[in-house]
Amino acid sequence: MRVTNVSRALRRAALLLACAAAFAGCSTGEATPKTIEVRMHYSKYLPASLEVAAGTSVEFVVVNEDPIAHEFIIGTEAEQLEHEKGSLDDDHTGPGEASVPAESTVRLSFTFAKAGPLFYACHVPGHYRYGMKGSLKVI
């Protein structure tokens, strides 16, 4: 009977700790995504470069301050060049891709699986050539 009381007490304590952690916003072992704001202003990205650790999940808050639509596309240099060629079938809804309407904000989640150079860019005609791109160093 004493073992049962100890077992119940342990279960209650575990439940109380779990509730306290949830209430306090404490971590339960799951990684919380890092939030990074990227602004688009005068057809440029601010910041123009970022650095994240491999394995990090990031929630990008992409703020378009311009009166025209832009894109926020994450990819390698080769992937950016493919996007630059354009495709009528590409609606920019894949991982790391978003269309950002004029004067609006879009949230985009992306997990950086491995280290290496990446870029974020806009492929609205003429924007990439104008320099609407940023570098993303994944370490």
Secondary structure, 3 states (H helix, E strand, C coil): CHHHHHHHHHHHHHHHHHHHHHHHCCCCCCCCCEEEEEEEECCEEECCEEEECCCCEEEEEEEECCCCCEEEEEECHHHHHHHHHCCCCCCCCCCCEEEECCCCEEEEEEECCCCEEEEEECCCCCHHHHCCEEEEEEC
